[in-house]
Amino acid sequence: MEVLSKFWTSSGFYSLTVGGHHKNIIMIVIACFLLYLAIKKEFEPLLLLPIAFGMLLVNLPLGGLMSKPILESVQDKVTGDMVTHTKQVGGLLYYLYQGVKLGIYPPIIFLCVGAMTDFGPLIANPRSLLLGAAAQFGIFFAFIGALIIGIIFPSIGIDSLAAACIGIIGGADGPTALFLTSRLKPELLGPIAVAAYSYMALVPIIQPPIMRALTKPEDRKIKMDQLREVSKKEKIIFPIAVTLFTVLLLPSAAPLLGMLMFGNLMKESGVVDRLTKTAETDLCNIVTIFLGLTVGATANAEIFLTWKTIAIIVMGLVAFCVGTATGVIFGNIMCRLSKGKINPLIGAAGVSAVPMAARVVHRVGQEENRANYLMMHAMGPNVAGVIGSAVAAGILLKIFGS
């Protein structure tokens, strides 16, 4: 009986039921709900499934997957110097998480996105750059709102650095949010990461009601003219020109925009097919697995279930909704200026969720007109949004970075 009792008290079941880990139970329920959305509803499972499972793993007591290594200093018997060695190694996910903490994974993801992205729709219709820029308004709206909330409720602990990290969620760009937060406010990586990636995954739920509320049925039916064919030379020059201009103007955006444009140049040059295929498939899949699991693993119950985290998630949702709304509003303006040639729905694709936002625009457009094919038109603002969010992060990093 003593052996059985010892076995029981050392188990995770005991910790959950008797050990006062009620918050972990709440997080486990949330993780299971996200797994349901990923598997049953297929809401961006490539993102949501590893995030949810990482959340599940870290909230199972005694697993120690995110435990930090224990270091010990001892005196060398020969030299007399103090030498530090590892007394106990850290958890598996702790070491994988260093790629997030050190800002390594986000630029690699941008490299992969660049290798998979066709900037042709943006080059063919440069006006879509304005829609991508308009959708970034949500970032600065949330930034100002977070600053105000931090002043009104100082106990929450939201300063200017935290406000900048909260605002970037509005771009719906998980890697950018992680990169900026790792530079400005690393202690907020958990809630910022979960909020940013959760909203990216929930784009099909969040965006359509906003799009329908801000557009007229007859405008949603508008069929846009076919885009002109973009030459190979234009596609090769584009990433080089963007890199030169943006990095010289805003050096702090170099890690993200540089990798994005490098990946795209590999694709468009046509001379490094092996590297392009690796970036598109193997490298992207590996980093996505590591990133998703470790992002979810930051959602520890003790850290996550606080008023500060709840405020971050709520303000992040507001930022994302405002970004979508401003994109659609600007789409309406362009629709009127073009005398009905531009479908205002494509403005919603100005957020950086590539190609999720473009797919949602296409689907909502087809609900009104089955012959309406907005996918390629929406990709212009969508890839412009990726550039826009990276530029916005560079601006915030330049202002608040040390």
QUINOR-V822677 format. One record per helix or strand of 2 or more residues. SS is the DSSP state (~ for helix, > for strand). FROM is the first residue (numbers start at 0). TO is the last residue. If there is no record, write none. Layout:
ss->SS from->FROM to->TO
ss->SS from->FROM to->TO
//
This chain:
ss->~ from->1 to->8
ss->~ from->11 to->16
ss->~ from->21 to->38
ss->~ from->44 to->57
ss->> from->69 to->74
ss->> from->81 to->87
ss->~ from->91 to->100
ss->~ from->104 to->115
ss->~ from->119 to->123
ss->~ from->127 to->134
ss->~ from->136 to->151
ss->~ from->153 to->155
ss->~ from->159 to->170
ss->~ from->173 to->183
ss->~ from->185 to->200
ss->~ from->202 to->212
ss->~ from->216 to->219
ss->~ from->231 to->248
ss->~ from->250 to->268
ss->~ from->272 to->296
ss->~ from->300 to->303
ss->~ from->306 to->336
ss->~ from->343 to->349
ss->~ from->355 to->367
ss->~ from->374 to->399
//
